[in-house]
């Protein structure tokens, strides 16, 4: 089963919450700066809230969030093994 890397350019986030509304299993809002972040379960590094690896079953909602982001700061790509 394929896995997908998801990352957010948090510096450009405008906090509109579209990603959270479309894919709450992957995205959440950071309580300190109110910007999008990856849900802790999927983070590859506990110190990097902007990047994670998700399973194939979450790919569609993550891509929908990326395509709906008004500032195009969410990226999804297949992890090559």
N, C-alpha and C positions, 0 to 999 in steps of 0.2 A: 504494500500500500504506500502510495506517495505521501510525502510530507512537503509542507510549504513554509517558506520563510516569509514573515510579515514584518514590515518595519514602518515606522511613522517618523516624519520630519517634524518633531514636536515644536521646533522653533517657529514654524510657519502655521501651527494649529490656530484656528480662530474659534474654537470651542463651540461649534454649532451642534455637536452631538449626533450628527447623522450616522456616523459609524456605530455609535453605541445603540442607537435606535434600530439599525439594520442587523447588527451582529453583536449582541451583548455577550455572547460566549467567548468572543475574542477581544473586544474593546470595552474599556471603561474610562470614566473621567477621573483624573488625579485630583484628590481632595485639596491638595496644597496650591496648585496653579490652575486648576479647572481646565486642563488640556487632556486630550486623549492619550491613553496608554494601553499597553497590552495587558490582558488579565494575567495575574501572577502565575497561574497554572501553566501558561504557554511560554513564559520568558526563558530564554536560553541562558541568561545571566541575571541573577537577582538584583544587580546594580544597574541594569540597563532596562528601563521600563518601556523603551521604544521599539524593542525587537523581540520576536519570538518565533517558534516553530509550531505550526498547527497541523493536525491530521487532515486527511483528504476530505472527511465529511464536513469540515468547516470552511473549505476552500470557496464554495459558492457564496456564502454570506460575506466572507472577507473580501472577495472580489467585488461583490455588490457595494459594499461599504467604500472600497477604494474608488470605484467608478462613480459613486454618488458624492464623494467628498468635493465640496466646492473649491477647495484650494489644491486638490490633487497631491496630497502629501502622504498617502497610504500606498504602499507597494507590496505586491504579492508575487512570489516567484517559486517555482518548484525547486526543491533541494535535490541536487544531483548527487547520487551516492556512488 
